[in-house]
């Protein structure tokens, strides 16, 4: 039997029982769609985290209070026990390092902002003029903090886009006096909208001079010190110099954790990449289930088509031809199911991107190819047993069951 005849025969056999065909195609489609959607979620999470860390700035070295005992990065270091606090003097000392380009101390706390009878809670970030460049933020209006003595600072504030909209509406915000906590500040700038960035939503942020923030929160400690290296090649030297300077200032104790942006990105990339592979493996189980369904339904089909098989053998069809007929039908059904699942999976990923525009839920190419390939291999593999059973039927006995 020629290849076109095989395909036509398998097509007619599949369309002759539409319910059975629809069930097989649906089972395979669900398996492929699951692979596409789950890997889109896993890889989307990886891309999202990578983009968020990249948006923090470039060539970044971060100094955290407290020593990580493992020597590596742990997201739990956001809250650490520290024998000695980071101070403004520590941050100023880091400017002496040859591999350091900019330094931005950061003091964080929450307070209330009030103006014209309106009141809301905001996150207050105390920092210096270099924070704007280190974090790669942009201004929509006005100016940023001026270059002044870090231990002093004018009562000036820069507010996020959402704070500006909620507190001032259509009224110009620049030049307005607001009360933050128990202090009065003049608005000198408004940040451009940039959204959430790993625990700090700049749209709801209020930035003030670091000395005033420490006075507001009655603390002389820093939450972080952000350091920008002079170039990508200088990141590791900057990390070493920063660690050495802090160690000398802290009486020889290495009581801080210094991490680089690249190390953080590499850690998250490995973790989330493994999660993506795990999600793909879990989804692939559904393809195995679909393959078992293909085998069971094809075995039933062999029983139902016994007389047809006997007639083919009586007309001279060999066992090989009979095997090819059933394998071709199983392959066609698997291929159609894989294509339908491919479309459903991409539609599901598109819906996720529509609901969450900032989440890049795009299925990786390797996952799509693996899903399609696994579907085809599964269908053919589980189609072998029914095909062998059909090929082994005795033509006389098969015709007698007509």
N, C-alpha and C positions, 0 to 999 in steps of 0.2 A: 504494500500500500504506500502510495507516494505521500510526501509530507503535506501537500495541500489537502489530499483526501483525509489524512489523519486529523488535521486541524478542523476540517469541515465536519467530520464524523463526531469529534469530541464536542464541537460547538452545538451540533444538533442534539446530542445526548444531554448536554447541560441545559439547553433551553427547553428540552422536552419535559423537564421537571422543575418549574420555576421556583417552587417553595424550597426544595432542597438546595438549589443553586443559590438562592438569596441567603439562606442560613449560612452556607459555607463562606460566601463572599463577606457577609456581615461579621462573622467570627474573625476572619483574617484581617478585615478592615479595622476592627476594634484593636487588635493586637498592634498593628502598624501605627495607628493613630496614638495609642498609648505611648509607644516608643518616641514618636515625634514630639508629643506634648510634654512628656516628663523630661526629656533631654532639653527641650526648649526652656523649661522652668529652671533646670539645673544650670545650664550654660548661661541663661539670662541672669541668674543670681551671681554667677561668677563675673560676668561682664559688669553688672551693676556695682558690685563691690569694687572692682578694679577702677571703674570710672569715678566712683565716689572718692577713692583714695587719690586718684590722679588729680581730681579737682581741688585737693587740699593745697596744691602747689607743686613746684618742680624742684628736684635736687634737695628734698626735704630730709632733715634729721630732727628727730623729736626726742626731747629729754623729759623723762617721766620721773617723778619722785618715787623713791622706793627701789629696791634691788630685786630683779627677777632672778630667782634661784636657779632656773633652768638655763639662763643665758640667752634664751630666745624670746620671741614675741608671744605674748598671751593676751587676748582681748580682755581678760580679767584684770590686766594691769591698769585699767581705767580707774580702779579703786585699789590703792596699795597702802600697806603700812610702811611708814618711813621714819627712820631714826633721826633724820635731819631734813628740814624743809628746803625747798628751792626758794631763792630770794631774788630780788631785783639786782643785788650785787653780783650774784652768780650769773645772771643773764648778761650784765654789762661786761663781766670778765670774759665771756665767750667771744666778744667782738675782737679780742686780741688775736684770735686764732687765724693763721694765714689762709686756711682753706675755707673760712667762713665769710660769706658775703653779707648776709643780713641776719639779725636776731630779733625775734619778737616774743617778749614775755607775755604770758596769758594768765589772768586771774578771772575765774568764772564764779558767778553766783546768780541767784534769782532775786528780783525785787519788783516793785510796782511802779508803773509810770502813770502819771495823772496830768491832765490838762483839760481845761474848760469843762470840768465836771465829769470827764471820762476817765475811767480807771481800768487798768488791765495788768496782768502779771507778764513780765518779760524776762528773758535771760540777759544778763549784763556781762559783757566781756571787757575787762580792763586790759589795755594793751598800749602799744606805741605806734608811731607813724609808720614803721616798717611792716606792720601787720598786713596792710593793704597789698603790698607787693609780695610778701611771703605767701599769703593765701590766694593770690591772684584774684582778688575781689575787684569789682568795678563799681563806680559811683554813678547813680542816676542824676543826682543833683548835688550842688555844693562842693565841699572839700572834705578831706580827711583830717585826722589829728595832725597838728603841726609838729615839727622836730623841736622838742624842748627837753629840758631836764626830766629824766624818767621819774625822779622823786617828787616832782611837782607836776602841775598840769592845770590848764584853764578848765573851768566848768563848762566844757563843750561836749556834745554828744552827737554820734552818727546813728541813725535809726534804720531798721530794715524796711523793706517795701510794704509788708503787711501792717507793721506798726504804724507806718505813715498813713496808710489808707484808713485804718480803723480809728486812729486818734485824731486825724485832721480832715479826712474826707476830701472835699474839693478846696479846702483852705490851704494856702501855701504853708509848708512846714518850716522852711528855712528861716532862721532868726527867731523862732518862737521859743518861749521859755516853758520848760516842763519840770515837773518834780519827779525825781527818781529816788525812791526811798525817802530819806529825810533831807535831800539836797536838791538844789535847783540847777538845771543845766540849760544851755542854749543850743538849739539844734543847728548844726553847721553843715550837715551832709545827710544824704539819703542813699543807701545802698541799692544797686540794681537788683531786681528779683533773680534769685538763683536757686531757691528751694532748699530741701533737706540735704545735709552733708555729714553723714555719720555722727549723729547725735547733736549736731548744731545746725539749726535752721536759721540761716542768715536773714531770712525774711522777717523773723520775729526777734531779731537780735538788736540790742542797744550797745554801742561801743563807746567807752569813756576812757580817759587816761588811766593807766594802770595804778598810779598812786592813789587816785581818788576812789577807784574800785576797792582797793585794799582798805581804805579808810571806811568806806560804806559797809564792808563786810567784817570790819574789825579784825583784820588778819594781815600779816606781812608775808604770807606764803604765796607761791605761784602754783597754778594748776598744771601748767606745762611751760616749756620753753621751746619755741619753734625756731629752728636754725636752717637757713638756706645756704647750701654749699656754693662755692664759686662756679662749679661746673659738675657734670655727671661724673667725670673722672676724679673729682675732689670729694665725692660723698664719703668714701671710706676713710680718707685722711681726716676729713672734718669730724667724722664720728670718733676717731681715735683722739684727736686733739680736744674735742669737747669733753670726752670721758676723763682725759688726763687733767684738764683744767679744773673740773668739778672735784676730782679726787684730791688735788692739791688744796683746794679751798675747804674741803671737808675733812681736813686733818688726816689725809691718807686713806680715808674710807671710800670704797666704791659703793656708795649707797644710793645711786640713781640707776635708772635703766635708759640706755641710749639706743634707739632703734632708727633704722633708715626706712625710707619710703619703699625702696626696692625690696627690702626684707619682708616688710608687711605684705606687699603685693604678691611676692613669691609664696608666702605662707598661705594666704587666702586662695591663690590660684591652685595650689596643690590640693588643699582641702576640698574646695568646691569642684575641682576637676574630678576628684575621686567620688564625690557625691553624685555628680552627673553620670559617671560610669555605673555607679550602683543603681541609680534610677533607671538607666537603660537596661541593666540586667533584670531588674524587677519587672519592667514592662515586657521584656523578651519572654518571660514566663507565659504571658498571655498568648504569645505566638505558638509556644509548645502546646498549650491547651487547644488552640485553633487547629494545629496539625493533627492532634488526636481526634478532633471532631471530623476533620477531613477523612481520616482513615476509617472511622466508624461509619460515616455516611457512604463512603465508597464501597465498604464491605456490604452494606445493605443494597447498594446499587448493583453489585455483582450478583447477589441473590435474585434481585428483581429482573435482571437482564440475562439470566442463565440461558433461556431459549435463544436470545439474540446472539449470545456468544457461540452457542452450538451451531447456529446457522452460518456464522462467519467461518468457523472451523470446517464445516461441511463444504463450504465454497472454496476452501484451500488456504484460509488464513492460518499462519503459523502461530506458535505460542509467543514468539517475539513480537509479532504484529499485535496480538491481543494485549500484551503488556504495554506496548507503546500507546495503544488506544487509551487505556486507563491512566497511564502516566501523563499523557498529553492533556486529558481532561482535568486531572488534578493540578497540573501546572497552569493551565489556563485560568482555573478558578482562583488559584493562589495569586496569580498575576493581577487579575481584576481586583481581588480583595486588597492587594498591596497598593494598587493605584488609588482605589477609593479611600483606603486608610491614609495614604499620603495626603490626599486632598482634605480629608477630615482633620488630620493633625495640624496642617498649616492653617486651616480655618480656626481651629481651637487656639493656636498660638496667636493668630491675628486678633481674636476676641480678647485675649489676655492683654495684648499691647494696647488695644482700644480702651479697656477698663483701667489699665495702669500705664499711662503713656511714658513714664520715666523708666519702666522696667523693660529692658531689651530682650523680650522672650522670642528669640530667633533660634530655631533648631539648628544645631551644627550639621554641616554637610556629611560628616562621617556617620552621624546617627541616622540620618535619612537613608544613606546608602546601606548601612548595616540593617536597618529595619526592612527595607525592600528585599535585600539579599536573603535575610533570614526567613522572610515570609516565603520566598520562592523555594529555598532549600527545604524548609519545613514541609511545605506542601508536597514536594517531590518525594521526600524521604518517607513521609507517612502514606504516600500513595503507592509505595512499592509492594507492600503486603497485599492489598486488594488486587493489584495488577498481577502479581504472581498467582494468587488464587484463581483469578479468571483464566490465566493462561494454562493452568493445570486441569481445567475441566475437561472431562471426556465428552467429545461432540455427540455421541449417540445418547448418552445419559442426559446431556443438556437439552437435546431436542425432544427427548421423551417427556420433559417437564413443561413442554409448550402448552 
